[in-house]
Amino acid sequence: MDSIAQGPEGADLGSCSNGLCCWGKGQEDSAVVCRHKWKDFKSTLTRQFILPFANEKEKLKEPPQLYNFIEKSQWDAFVVSRLSPDFEAVHSEQSQRREKCKYNYRLSRKGYVGLEDELEETMPDEEIDRSLLWKKAREDKQGNIPDPKVAEKAKLIGDLKKQVSEGTLTVSGSNDVLTLALGTPEHGGRVRGVGVGVS
């Protein structure tokens, strides 16, 4: 391994070692998964083993025993990079960005694609649009929405869909039921309610 922050020498997209994951050339889906796993691994190291001990340098001298494949020189360089002012600025900015996410979804590994497939089987007569996916992605296994803010938006989605079906509300393009319910325009590079890779 070249360094924890950079990944192994010669890796195209950030590689993984010791069974974390690997890929061959041309396997883009595997590379994407691996890149996410690599990022998650570094995030776990940072959140669990570095930031809590930022003021206790003695505890940062050795790599965690759980990850005994990390060499001391790699660990030292990684700790320095994670305690740098540059990283602190990025970490703070991302934390603030995360706090703005008001409506957390509950799909875990299934994702929007899996949810859409499931809904096509269980609700064959209903149109599966972004607003339905958004709402269903925030329900628990019993079909309830435990978060009151999300429940309020889900009710509004239901009301707006009723108005559309009655003909008292017209929607088109990106100005659809979900956009109206959330009250914010679509982001130019991302489509809400359909998952990663759709624009």
NORDA-V12037 format. One record per residue. PSI is psi in whole degrees, 0 to 359 (* if undefined). BURIAL is b if it has 24 or more other C-alpha atoms within 12 Angstrom, else e. Layout:
PSI,BURIAL / PSI,BURIAL
This chain:
132,e / 301,e / 158,b / 318,b / 325,b / 331,e / 175,b / 150,e / 133,e / 358,e / 138,e / 312,e / 19,b / 111,b / 177,b / 152,b / 174,b / 43,e / 3,e / 313,e / 163,e / 170,b / 164,e / 165,e / 141,e / 355,e / 77,e / 320,e / 317,e / 322,e / 320,e / 314,b / 315,e / 318,b / 319,b / 318,e / 319,b / 316,b / 317,e / 321,e / 313,b / 323,b / 318,e / 314,e / 316,b / 310,b / 323,e / 332,e / 352,b / 299,b / 321,b / 339,e / 24,e / 329,e / 5,e / 73,e / 331,e / 324,e / 351,e / 6,b / 329,e / 149,b / 155,b / 140,e / 329,e / 329,e / 64,e / 353,e / 350,e / 123,b / 152,e / 319,e / 321,e / 315,b / 313,b / 315,b / 321,e / 316,b / 314,b / 317,b / 324,b / 343,b / 8,b / 154,e / 325,e / 313,e / 319,e / 319,e / 315,e / 316,e / 316,e / 316,e / 317,e / 324,e / 318,e / 321,e / 319,e / 324,e / 338,e / 346,e / 105,e / 332,e / 81,b / 140,b / 166,b / 34,b / 339,b / 234,e / 339,e / 317,e / 177,e / 326,b / 314,b / 321,e / 316,b / 317,b / 317,e / 316,e / 325,e / 328,e / 317,e / 340,e / 63,e / 336,e / 350,e / 142,e / 127,e / 98,b / 181,b / 323,b / 321,b / 316,b / 315,b / 314,b / 311,b / 330,b / 347,b / 6,b / 151,b / 185,e / 338,e / 1,e / 10,e / 157,e / 101,b / 333,e / 119,e / 324,e / 319,e / 319,b / 321,b / 315,e / 324,b / 320,b / 318,e / 320,b / 315,b / 316,e / 316,e / 321,b / 324,b / 317,e / 321,e / 315,e / 331,e / 348,e / 8,e / 352,e / 134,e / 131,e / 152,e / 147,e / 225,e / 352,e / 64,e / 188,b / 316,b / 315,b / 317,b / 318,b / 318,b / 338,b / 17,e / 141,e / 161,e / 144,e / 139,e / 332,e / 12,e / 144,e / 121,b / 148,b / 11,b / 353,b / 183,b / 145,e / 4,e / 132,e / *,e
